[in-house]
């Protein structure tokens, strides 16, 4: 499809998140095909299929006039901070992240190099996915924030505390109160621990679907991965390690959840040299907030196991 309106509908998860915003989200769903077509004409793109993986935007494979494989991403208003993502990608210039080629603030659009297989689709053991995630993050952490203003780890922790308390009440208290108390205590601890001298530019949502191999790689598992969809925070490194701590709830529930979570936390600490207490606390905060968010947008099958694990972890001692 060269120019014209993109007729393929966004993935179901994108539609759910857009509709959770009410009228603005519904309007965005109606307008986004025309926006994609206008940008394709403006940038000389031939649009292809809608790509899986994005949950907060419309991601479309495309080809430039000179045959380069690219991706057109249209941000969903109300969920994502386009300016923060754009600043991260510009600063990174391809180091640890997908390369940003063009952007259009008015349409909330980014044009990115096209990458290949998602880490989450390769069927690798959890420990191998964690190792790849840590190696990719360690490359990304070397990107300098260069004096740019980013949300700090302290601000993120305080926001999580407020979100967790308010959403838990709004959803009718879907998990035990002691889970919320533990999460808020951890939020206070990580806010107090923020140290600008030790903070780095972190991705903020480094789950396995946000790590992609190079485009066209014959053996993706052996390739160097790149990150996409950064939130962009100025925080301690453990803030990024929270995401592999919160993921793979089924893996934790397959045995003794607390022991398996402690082993995962220790693995993350060994691979990165980061403090396991900070990793554990950030991971619990992310698990509870993400579980509540997934319930809020109707993703019960994903949200309930996250909160189930959180209840089991909170029943133990207050340490990793």
C-alpha positions in Angstrom: 0.0 0.0 0.0 1.7 3.2 -1.1 0.1 6.2 0.6 -3.6 5.8 1.0 -5.3 4.7 4.2 -4.1 1.7 6.2 -7.1 -0.6 6.4 -5.8 -3.2 8.8 -7.1 -2.8 12.3 -4.7 -2.3 15.3 -4.2 -5.4 17.5 -6.9 -6.1 20.1 -4.7 -5.0 23.0 -4.2 -1.6 21.3 -8.0 -1.2 20.8 -8.7 -2.1 24.5 -6.2 0.5 25.7 -7.5 3.1 23.4 -11.1 2.5 24.5 -10.1 2.7 28.1 -9.3 6.4 27.4 -13.0 7.0 26.4 -13.8 9.4 23.6 -10.2 10.6 22.9 -9.2 7.0 22.4 -12.2 6.1 20.2 -11.4 9.2 18.1 -7.8 8.1 17.8 -8.8 4.7 16.5 -11.0 6.3 13.9 -8.4 8.8 12.8 -5.2 6.7 12.8 -5.7 5.0 9.4 -5.9 8.4 7.7 -2.9 9.7 9.6 -0.9 6.6 8.5 -1.8 7.3 4.9 -0.9 11.0 5.1 2.5 10.2 6.6 3.1 7.5 4.0 2.5 10.1 1.3 4.6 12.7 3.0 7.6 10.5 3.7 7.3 8.4 0.5 6.6 5.1 2.2 4.9 2.0 1.0 2.9 0.6 4.0 2.8 -3.0 4.8 1.3 -5.1 7.6 0.5 -4.0 11.2 3.2 -5.5 13.4 2.5 -7.4 16.6 4.0 -6.4 19.9 2.9 -2.8 20.4 0.3 -2.3 23.0 0.3 1.5 23.2 0.6 2.5 19.6 -0.1 1.5 16.0 3.1 0.0 14.5 3.2 -0.6 10.7 5.9 -2.2 8.6 6.9 0.1 5.7 9.5 0.5 2.9 11.1 3.7 1.9 11.3 4.9 -1.8 14.9 3.6 -1.9 13.9 0.2 -0.5 14.9 0.5 3.1 12.9 -1.5 5.6 11.4 0.8 8.3 8.6 1.0 10.8 6.0 3.7 11.2 4.8 4.1 14.7 1.8 6.2 15.7 1.6 6.9 19.4 -1.7 6.6 21.3 -2.5 9.9 23.1 -3.0 9.6 26.8 -0.8 6.6 27.4 2.6 7.3 26.0 5.1 10.2 26.4 6.2 10.7 22.8 8.6 13.4 23.6 10.4 11.3 26.2 10.7 8.4 23.7 12.0 10.6 21.0 14.6 12.2 23.3 15.9 8.7 24.3 16.1 7.5 20.8 17.9 10.7 19.6 20.4 10.5 22.4 21.0 6.7 21.8 21.6 7.1 18.1 21.2 3.4 17.7 23.3 2.4 20.7 21.2 -0.3 22.5 18.1 1.1 20.9 16.3 1.1 17.5 17.6 4.0 15.3 15.2 6.9 14.9 15.1 8.1 11.3 12.3 10.8 11.3 9.6 12.1 13.5 6.4 14.2 13.3 5.2 15.6 16.6 1.9 16.9 15.2 0.8 13.3 14.3 2.6 11.6 17.2 4.6 9.6 14.7 8.1 8.1 14.6 9.9 6.5 11.7 12.3 3.8 12.9 14.7 1.3 11.4 12.9 -2.0 11.1 14.2 -4.7 13.5 13.5 -8.4 13.4 12.2 -11.1 15.8 11.1 -10.2 19.3 12.9 -12.0 22.1 9.5 -13.0 23.5 8.8 -15.0 20.3 11.9 -17.1 20.2 10.9 -19.8 22.8 14.1 -19.4 24.8 14.3 -20.4 28.5 13.5 -17.7 31.0 17.1 -17.6 32.2 18.4 -17.1 28.7 15.9 -14.3 28.1 17.0 -12.6 31.3 20.7 -12.8 30.3 19.9 -11.2 26.9 17.9 -8.5 28.6 20.6 -7.7 31.0 23.3 -7.6 28.3 21.2 -5.3 26.2 20.3 -3.0 29.1 24.0 -2.7 30.1 24.7 -1.3 26.6 21.7 1.0 26.8 22.7 2.3 30.2 25.8 3.8 28.6 23.7 6.3 26.8 24.2 9.7 28.4 21.1 11.7 29.4 23.2 14.8 28.3 21.4 17.2 30.7 18.0 16.4 29.2 15.1 16.5 31.7 13.7 13.1 32.4 11.4 11.8 35.1 13.5 10.7 38.0 13.4 7.4 39.8 12.0 9.2 42.9 9.2 10.7 40.9 8.4 7.3 39.3 8.3 5.7 42.7 5.9 8.3 44.1 3.7 8.0 41.0 3.6 4.3 41.4 2.5 4.6 45.0 -0.3 6.9 44.1 -1.4 4.8 41.1 -1.4 1.6 43.1 -3.5 3.0 46.0 -6.0 4.7 43.8 -6.4 1.9 41.3 -6.7 -0.8 44.0 -9.6 1.1 45.5 -11.2 1.9 42.1 -11.2 -1.8 41.2 -12.8 -2.9 44.4 -9.7 -4.1 46.2 -8.8 -7.0 43.9 -5.9 -8.2 46.1 -5.1 -8.3 49.8 -4.4 -5.0 51.6 -1.1 -6.1 52.9 0.1 -6.4 49.2 -0.7 -2.7 48.7 1.0 -1.8 52.0 4.1 -3.6 51.1 4.2 -2.0 47.6 3.8 1.5 49.1 6.5 0.8 51.6 8.8 -0.2 48.8 7.8 2.9 46.8 8.8 5.1 49.7 12.1 3.3 50.1 13.1 3.6 46.4 12.0 7.3 46.3 14.3 8.0 49.3 17.1 6.0 47.7 17.3 8.0 44.5 20.8 9.3 44.0 21.5 11.5 41.0 25.2 10.7 41.2 24.4 7.0 40.5 21.4 7.4 38.3 21.5 6.5 34.6 19.2 6.8 31.6 17.0 3.7 31.9 14.5 2.3 29.4 11.7 1.8 31.9 9.8 -1.1 30.3 12.4 -3.6 29.1 10.2 -6.7 28.7 11.0 -9.4 26.2 8.6 -8.0 23.5 10.6 -4.8 23.6 13.8 -6.4 22.7 14.3 -7.1 19.0 17.0 -8.8 17.0 18.4 -7.1 13.8 16.1 -7.4 10.7 16.7 -10.4 8.6 19.0 -12.2 11.0 19.1 -16.0 10.3 19.8 -16.9 14.0 18.1 -14.2 16.1 19.0 -15.8 19.4 22.7 -15.3 18.7 22.3 -11.6 17.5 22.7 -8.4 19.4 19.3 -7.2 20.4 18.0 -3.6 20.4 15.4 -2.0 22.7 12.2 -0.3 21.4 9.5 1.8 23.1 11.5 3.4 25.9 9.8 5.3 28.7 13.0 7.1 29.5 13.8 7.7 33.2 16.7 9.0 35.1 16.9 6.4 37.8 19.0 3.6 39.4 19.7 0.6 37.2 17.5 -1.6 39.4 14.5 0.3 38.1 15.0 -1.4 34.7 15.6 -4.8 36.3 12.1 -4.6 37.9 10.6 -5.6 34.6 12.2 -9.0 34.2 11.3 -9.5 37.9 7.6 -8.9 37.2 7.4 -11.0 34.0 6.8 -14.7 33.5 4.4 -15.2 36.4 3.6 -18.7 35.2 7.2 -19.6 35.6 7.2 -18.5 39.2 3.9 -20.2 39.9 5.2 -23.5 38.5 7.2 -24.2 41.7 7.7 -22.4 45.0 7.1 -18.7 43.9 9.1 -17.0 46.6 12.1 -19.2 46.2 12.0 -19.0 42.4 11.6 -15.2 42.7 14.6 -15.0 45.0 16.6 -17.0 42.6 15.6 -14.8 39.7 16.5 -11.7 41.7 19.9 -13.2 42.6 20.5 -14.0 38.9 19.8 -10.4 37.9 22.1 -9.2 40.6 24.9 -11.5 39.4 24.5 -10.5 35.8 24.5 -6.7 36.5 26.3 -6.2 39.8 23.2 -4.3 41.1 21.8 -4.5 44.6 19.3 -7.3 45.1 17.2 -5.4 47.6 16.6 -2.6 45.1 15.8 -5.1 42.4 13.4 -7.0 44.6 11.6 -3.8 45.7 11.3 -2.3 42.2 10.2 -5.7 40.9 7.4 -5.9 43.5 6.3 -2.4 42.8 6.1 -3.1 39.0 4.3 -6.4 39.6 1.5 -4.9 41.6 1.1 -1.8 39.5 1.2 -3.8 36.2 -1.3 -6.3 37.6 -3.7 -3.6 38.6 -3.3 -1.8 35.2 -4.0 -5.0 33.3 -7.2 -5.5 35.3 -8.1 -1.9 34.7 -8.0 -2.4 30.9 -9.7 -5.8 30.9 -6.7 -8.1 30.6 -7.7 -10.4 33.4 -5.7 -13.4 32.2 -2.4 -11.5 32.5 -3.2 -9.3 35.5 -4.6 -12.0 37.9 -1.4 -14.1 37.9 0.7 -11.0 38.6 -1.3 -10.2 41.6 -1.4 -13.9 42.7 2.4 -14.0 42.8 2.5 -10.6 44.6 0.2 -12.0 47.4 2.5 -15.0 47.8 5.6 -12.9 47.9 4.1 -10.4 50.3 3.3 -13.2 52.7 7.0 -13.7 53.3 9.6 -11.6 55.1 10.2 -8.1 54.0 13.4 -8.9 52.1 14.7 -10.5 48.9 
